[in-house]
Amino acid sequence: MSGREPERPWRGRDEQAWSPPRLFLSGFPEGLPEQELVKFRVRLFRLLGEIIDGYRPAPFAITAGFGESPRLQQSPPAVEPEQDTPDFTAVEPLYTFDQLVLPEETIGRLLDCVSLVEVAPLVFGTWNLRSIEPNPSTAVNFRGPPGTGKTMAAHALAHRLKRRILSCRLSDLESKYHGEGPKNLAALFATAREQNAVLFVDEAESLLSRRFAQPQQAAESAINSMRTELLMALDSFEGLVIFASNLPHSYDAAVESRLLHVDFALPDLAARRLIWQTHLPAELPVHEDVHIDELADVNGVSGRDIKMAVILAAVGTARRSEHAVTRETLLGALEQQRATAPPPETDGDGQLSEAEKESIAEQLRTRQNGDAALQPAASEETG
């Protein structure tokens, strides 16, 4: 089995056209699926082409095979790399668009992201905008407090596009070995390209922030290298890339110009009521003293807080061998979630905004009047 790459003009570093020798691959055993062989040849030809195009070496041959060869037996054992590239694998989305409970404006922004991917063949293919943008990609940043549905929305977008989703955290890309972070990031984008998956990078605040003008430490140099690699990866990737950050940041100008921002906020009263309804399944034994409207009156909570409150209340009820989840159990679990929530966000100079000061003052007044979990806030939060 063999295959050849057709001749074509290449442009090296001096931008002068030239024609390298044809790439040739042979020696496959009989019986292997032709589809797999084609994919293997295409990937290998692409990598070889990049080396030849960039460095223009003399004609050369690479030997590969299965099993041991005489040369390998005579050579000393290879030194294992200190760290392997992480194994990134795309999975089926866990959530659908119908499961999202978000404001209409946010839903509209998410649908815009879907449309940008869906119309890409028409716009960049038929209408030939690929002539001005050879690698069209959609890079989106989901920003907002923890637990407001950013991860869920990323899965929902992938499901809407009928694609798998490739998820990772920034900690999965970082390495104690200098230079491994950019390599891991490049491998992540390459895997998403090969698997035609939506790429979702969580905890991306540091990756999207401004580069250090004069890095003083190795860690600062490493994050600068990762940000540079990110820019190159975004420019060559065709597909949907979603970043998630918990707090607004001063983004790097080069990254900012490539991002579409979608803001996520804590649910308002109507959203909280719907979230409670969807998180109390019919099979869950609920006491008659539980009222959805009363639960929804507790503001300043996220959808994740509500989900965890239901789970904790149900687990506690089962542990105590009680027959039904009560109002007191649900509100107690919700108050426990609020007590462990992150501190309020601050503005650029580290001070609380006037709205945040008023919110804290209101919570203090409510607690002085009784159990904060059982009292609705004086004014509805719309954030």
C-alpha positions as CSV (number, residue, x, y, z in Angstrom):
1,M,0.0,0.0,0.0
2,S,1.4,3.4,-0.9
3,G,0.4,7.0,-1.5
4,R,1.8,10.1,-3.0
5,E,1.4,13.8,-2.3
6,P,0.8,15.7,-5.6
7,E,3.4,18.3,-6.6
8,R,2.5,21.9,-5.7
9,P,4.4,25.2,-5.2
10,W,5.7,25.8,-1.8
11,R,6.9,29.0,-0.2
12,G,9.7,28.9,2.3
13,R,11.1,31.6,4.5
14,D,12.1,33.8,1.6
15,E,8.6,33.5,0.1
16,Q,10.0,32.3,-3.3
17,A,8.1,29.5,-4.9
18,W,9.8,26.1,-5.3
19,S,8.8,22.5,-5.9
20,P,10.2,19.9,-3.5
21,P,10.3,16.2,-4.3
22,R,7.0,14.3,-4.0
23,L,6.3,12.9,-0.6
24,F,6.1,9.1,-0.8
25,L,4.8,6.5,1.7
26,S,4.8,2.8,1.2
27,G,5.0,-0.6,3.0
28,F,1.6,-0.9,4.6
29,P,0.6,-4.5,5.2
30,E,-2.4,-5.8,3.3
31,G,-5.8,-5.9,5.0
32,L,-5.8,-2.5,6.7
33,P,-8.9,-0.3,6.2
34,E,-8.3,2.1,3.4
35,Q,-10.0,4.9,5.2
36,E,-7.6,4.7,8.1
37,L,-4.6,4.6,5.8
38,V,-5.8,7.7,4.0
39,K,-6.1,9.6,7.3
40,F,-2.7,8.5,8.3
41,R,-1.1,9.6,5.1
42,V,-2.8,13.0,5.1
43,R,-1.6,13.7,8.7
44,L,1.9,12.6,8.0
45,F,2.1,14.5,4.7
46,R,0.9,17.6,6.4
47,L,3.6,17.4,9.1
48,L,6.4,16.6,6.6
49,G,5.2,19.4,4.4
50,E,5.6,21.9,7.2
51,I,9.2,20.8,7.8
52,I,10.1,20.9,4.1
53,D,8.4,24.2,3.6
54,G,10.1,25.8,6.5
55,Y,13.6,24.4,6.2
56,R,14.0,23.1,2.6
57,P,16.3,20.1,3.5
58,A,17.9,17.9,1.0
59,P,15.9,14.8,-0.1
60,F,15.7,12.4,2.8
61,A,13.8,9.2,3.9
62,I,12.3,8.3,7.2
63,T,12.1,4.7,8.3
64,A,9.2,3.5,10.4
65,G,7.7,0.1,11.1
66,F,6.2,-2.4,13.6
67,G,8.4,-4.5,15.8
68,E,12.2,-4.4,16.2
69,S,14.7,-3.6,13.5
70,P,18.5,-4.5,13.5
71,R,19.4,-0.8,13.8
72,L,17.2,-0.4,16.9
73,Q,18.7,-3.5,18.5
74,Q,22.3,-2.1,18.1
75,S,21.3,1.4,19.4
76,P,21.2,2.4,23.1
77,P,17.7,2.5,24.6
78,A,16.0,5.9,24.0
79,V,15.6,8.2,26.9
80,E,12.0,8.6,28.0
81,P,10.7,12.1,27.9
82,E,10.2,13.7,31.3
83,Q,6.6,14.3,30.7
84,D,4.2,13.0,28.1
85,T,1.7,15.2,26.3
86,P,-1.7,15.0,28.0
87,D,-4.2,12.6,26.3
88,F,-7.0,14.8,25.1
89,T,-10.2,13.1,24.1
90,A,-13.5,14.6,23.0
91,V,-16.8,13.3,24.5
92,E,-20.5,13.5,23.7
93,P,-22.1,16.6,25.2
94,L,-23.9,16.2,28.5
95,Y,-26.5,18.9,28.1
96,T,-28.8,20.2,25.5
97,F,-30.0,23.7,24.6
98,D,-33.5,23.0,26.0
99,Q,-31.9,22.5,29.5
100,L,-30.5,26.0,29.7
101,V,-32.2,28.5,32.0
102,L,-30.7,31.8,31.0
103,P,-32.0,35.3,30.1
104,E,-33.2,35.8,26.5
105,E,-30.3,38.1,25.7
106,T,-27.8,35.4,26.7
107,I,-29.6,32.8,24.8
108,G,-29.6,35.0,21.8
109,R,-25.8,35.5,22.0
110,L,-25.3,31.7,22.2
111,L,-27.5,31.2,19.1
112,D,-25.3,33.8,17.3
113,C,-22.3,31.7,18.1
114,V,-24.0,28.6,16.7
115,S,-25.0,30.6,13.5
116,L,-21.4,31.7,13.0
117,V,-20.3,28.1,12.7
118,E,-23.3,26.9,10.7
119,V,-23.0,29.5,8.0
120,A,-19.2,29.2,7.7
121,P,-19.4,26.9,4.6
122,L,-21.6,29.4,2.8
123,V,-19.8,32.6,3.8
124,F,-16.2,31.4,3.5
125,G,-16.7,28.8,0.8
126,T,-19.5,29.8,-1.6
127,W,-19.0,33.5,-1.0
128,N,-15.2,33.1,-0.9
129,L,-14.5,35.1,2.2
130,R,-11.8,32.5,2.7
131,S,-9.7,34.6,0.4
132,I,-9.5,37.2,3.2
133,E,-9.7,34.8,6.2
134,P,-8.0,31.5,5.3
135,N,-8.8,29.9,8.7
136,P,-12.1,31.1,9.9
137,S,-12.7,30.3,13.6
138,T,-15.1,31.4,16.3
139,A,-13.5,32.2,19.6
140,V,-16.0,32.9,22.4
141,N,-15.4,33.9,26.1
142,F,-18.0,32.9,28.6
143,R,-17.5,35.2,31.6
144,G,-19.5,35.4,34.9
145,P,-19.6,34.2,38.5
146,P,-19.1,30.5,39.3
147,G,-22.2,28.2,38.9
148,T,-24.0,30.4,36.4
149,G,-24.1,27.8,33.6
150,K,-21.0,28.4,31.5
151,T,-19.9,24.8,31.3
152,M,-23.5,23.7,30.7
153,A,-23.8,26.2,27.9
154,A,-20.6,25.0,26.3
155,H,-22.0,21.4,26.2
156,A,-25.3,22.7,24.9
157,L,-23.6,24.5,22.0
158,A,-21.7,21.4,21.0
159,H,-25.0,19.4,21.1
160,R,-26.7,22.0,18.9
161,L,-23.9,21.7,16.4
162,K,-24.0,17.9,16.5
163,R,-20.3,17.8,17.6
164,R,-18.4,16.3,20.4
165,I,-16.8,18.5,23.0
166,L,-13.1,18.5,24.1
167,S,-12.8,20.0,27.6
168,C,-9.8,20.9,29.6
169,R,-8.7,23.3,32.4
170,L,-5.7,25.6,32.3
171,S,-4.1,23.4,34.9
172,D,-4.1,20.5,32.4
173,L,-1.9,22.5,30.1
174,E,0.6,24.0,32.5
175,S,3.7,22.0,33.4
176,K,6.6,22.2,35.7
177,Y,8.9,21.6,32.7
178,H,9.8,24.8,30.8
179,G,8.4,24.8,27.3
180,E,5.8,22.0,27.8
181,G,2.8,24.3,28.3
182,P,2.8,25.7,24.7
183,K,3.3,22.1,23.4
184,N,0.3,20.9,25.4
185,L,-1.7,23.8,24.1
186,A,-0.8,23.0,20.5
187,A,-1.6,19.4,21.0
188,L,-5.0,20.4,22.4
189,F,-5.9,22.4,19.3
190,A,-4.6,19.7,17.1
191,T,-6.8,17.1,18.8
192,A,-9.9,19.3,18.5
193,R,-9.1,19.7,14.8
194,E,-8.7,16.0,14.2
195,Q,-11.8,15.1,16.0
196,N,-13.9,18.0,14.7
197,A,-14.9,18.9,18.3
198,V,-15.9,22.0,20.0
199,L,-13.0,23.1,22.2
200,F,-13.8,24.3,25.8
201,V,-11.0,25.7,28.0
202,D,-12.2,26.3,31.6
203,E,-10.4,28.6,34.1
204,A,-8.9,30.6,31.3
205,E,-8.4,33.9,33.1
206,S,-4.6,33.7,33.2
207,L,-4.4,32.5,29.6
208,L,-6.5,35.4,28.3
209,S,-4.9,38.2,30.4
210,R,-2.3,40.6,29.3
211,R,1.2,39.3,28.6
212,F,4.1,40.4,30.9
213,A,6.0,43.2,29.2
214,Q,9.2,42.3,31.1
215,P,8.8,38.9,32.7
216,Q,11.0,38.6,35.8
217,Q,10.4,34.9,36.6
218,A,10.3,31.6,34.7
219,A,6.6,31.3,35.4
220,E,5.9,34.6,33.8
221,S,7.9,33.7,30.7
222,A,6.0,30.4,30.5
223,I,2.6,32.0,30.6
224,N,3.8,34.5,27.9
225,S,4.8,31.6,25.7
226,M,1.4,30.0,26.2
227,R,-0.3,33.2,25.2
228,T,1.8,33.5,22.1
229,E,1.0,29.9,21.2
230,L,-2.7,30.6,21.8
231,L,-2.7,33.4,19.3
232,M,-1.1,31.2,16.6
233,A,-3.5,28.4,17.4
234,L,-6.5,30.6,17.1
235,D,-5.3,31.9,13.8
236,S,-4.9,28.4,12.3
237,F,-7.9,26.7,13.9
238,E,-11.3,26.3,12.0
239,G,-14.1,25.7,14.4
240,L,-15.6,26.8,17.7
241,V,-13.3,27.6,20.7
242,I,-15.0,28.5,24.1
243,F,-13.1,29.9,27.0
244,A,-14.7,30.3,30.5
245,S,-13.5,32.9,33.1
246,N,-15.1,33.6,36.4
247,L,-14.2,37.3,36.7
248,P,-13.8,40.1,34.2
249,H,-10.1,40.7,33.4
250,S,-7.9,43.0,31.5
251,Y,-7.5,40.8,28.4
252,D,-4.5,40.8,26.2
253,A,-5.3,43.2,23.3
254,A,-4.3,40.6,20.7
255,V,-6.6,38.1,22.3
256,E,-9.4,40.6,22.9
257,S,-9.7,41.4,19.2
258,R,-10.3,37.7,18.5
259,L,-13.0,37.1,21.1
260,L,-16.8,37.3,21.3
261,H,-17.9,37.8,24.9
262,V,-21.0,36.2,26.4
263,D,-21.9,37.4,29.9
264,F,-23.5,35.1,32.5
265,A,-25.1,36.4,35.6
266,L,-26.8,35.1,38.7
267,P,-30.5,34.1,38.0
268,D,-33.3,36.5,38.7
269,L,-36.6,35.5,40.4
270,A,-38.2,33.9,37.4
271,A,-35.1,32.0,36.5
272,R,-34.7,30.8,40.1
273,R,-38.3,29.5,40.1
274,L,-37.7,27.6,36.9
275,I,-34.4,26.1,38.1
276,W,-36.0,24.9,41.4
277,Q,-38.8,23.3,39.4
278,T,-36.5,21.4,37.1
279,H,-34.3,20.3,40.0
280,L,-37.1,18.8,42.1
281,P,-38.0,15.7,40.0
282,A,-41.4,14.1,40.4
283,E,-39.7,11.0,41.9
284,L,-38.2,12.9,44.8
285,P,-40.4,12.7,47.9
286,V,-41.1,16.3,48.9
287,H,-43.0,17.4,52.0
288,E,-46.1,19.4,51.6
289,D,-44.5,22.4,53.4
290,V,-42.1,22.9,50.4
291,H,-43.3,25.8,48.1
292,I,-41.4,26.8,45.0
293,D,-42.1,30.5,45.3
294,E,-40.6,30.6,48.8
295,L,-37.5,28.8,47.7
296,A,-37.2,31.1,44.7
297,D,-37.4,34.2,46.9
298,V,-33.9,33.5,48.3
299,N,-31.7,35.5,46.0
300,G,-28.0,35.8,45.5
301,V,-27.7,32.1,44.6
302,S,-26.6,30.4,41.4
303,G,-28.0,27.5,39.5
304,R,-25.2,25.3,40.9
305,D,-26.1,26.4,44.5
306,I,-29.7,25.3,43.9
307,K,-28.6,22.0,42.4
308,M,-26.2,21.3,45.3
309,A,-28.9,22.3,47.9
310,V,-31.3,19.7,46.4
311,I,-28.6,17.0,46.4
312,L,-27.5,17.7,50.0
313,A,-31.0,17.9,51.2
314,A,-31.9,14.6,49.5
315,V,-28.8,12.9,50.9
316,G,-29.5,14.1,54.4
317,T,-33.1,12.9,54.2
318,A,-32.0,9.5,53.1
319,R,-29.3,9.3,55.7
320,R,-31.8,10.1,58.5
321,S,-34.3,7.6,57.0
322,E,-36.9,10.3,56.7
323,H,-39.8,10.0,54.3
324,A,-39.6,13.3,52.5
325,V,-37.4,16.4,51.9
326,T,-38.7,19.2,54.0
327,R,-38.7,23.0,53.6
328,E,-36.3,23.4,56.5
329,T,-33.9,20.9,55.0
330,L,-33.8,22.6,51.6
331,L,-33.4,26.1,53.0
332,G,-30.7,24.9,55.4
333,A,-28.8,23.3,52.6
334,L,-29.2,26.4,50.4
335,E,-27.9,28.7,53.2
336,Q,-24.9,26.4,53.6
337,Q,-24.2,26.8,49.9
338,R,-24.4,30.6,50.2
339,A,-22.0,30.6,53.2
340,T,-19.4,28.8,51.2
341,A,-19.8,31.0,48.1
342,P,-16.8,33.1,46.8
343,P,-16.5,36.7,48.1
344,P,-18.2,39.5,46.1
345,E,-16.3,40.8,43.1
346,T,-14.4,44.1,43.3
347,D,-13.9,46.8,40.8
348,G,-10.6,47.7,39.2
349,D,-9.1,49.4,42.3
350,G,-10.0,46.5,44.6
351,Q,-12.9,48.3,46.2
352,L,-16.6,47.2,46.3
353,S,-19.0,48.9,44.1
354,E,-21.9,50.9,45.5
355,A,-24.3,48.2,44.3
356,E,-22.3,45.5,46.0
357,K,-22.1,47.5,49.3
358,E,-25.8,47.9,49.3
359,S,-26.3,44.2,48.6
360,I,-24.1,43.3,51.6
361,A,-25.9,45.9,53.8
362,E,-29.2,44.4,52.8
363,Q,-28.1,40.9,53.7
364,L,-26.9,42.2,57.1
365,R,-30.3,43.9,57.8
366,T,-32.1,40.7,56.8
367,R,-30.0,38.5,59.1
368,Q,-30.7,40.9,62.0
369,N,-34.4,40.5,61.4
370,G,-34.2,36.7,61.6
371,D,-33.1,33.7,59.6
372,A,-31.7,35.0,56.3
373,A,-32.6,31.8,54.5
374,L,-36.3,32.2,55.3
375,Q,-36.6,35.9,54.4
376,P,-36.8,37.2,50.8
377,A,-34.5,40.1,49.9
378,A,-35.9,43.6,50.0
379,S,-35.2,44.2,46.3
380,E,-35.0,41.7,43.5
381,E,-31.6,41.0,42.0
382,T,-31.5,41.2,38.3
383,G,-27.8,40.5,37.7
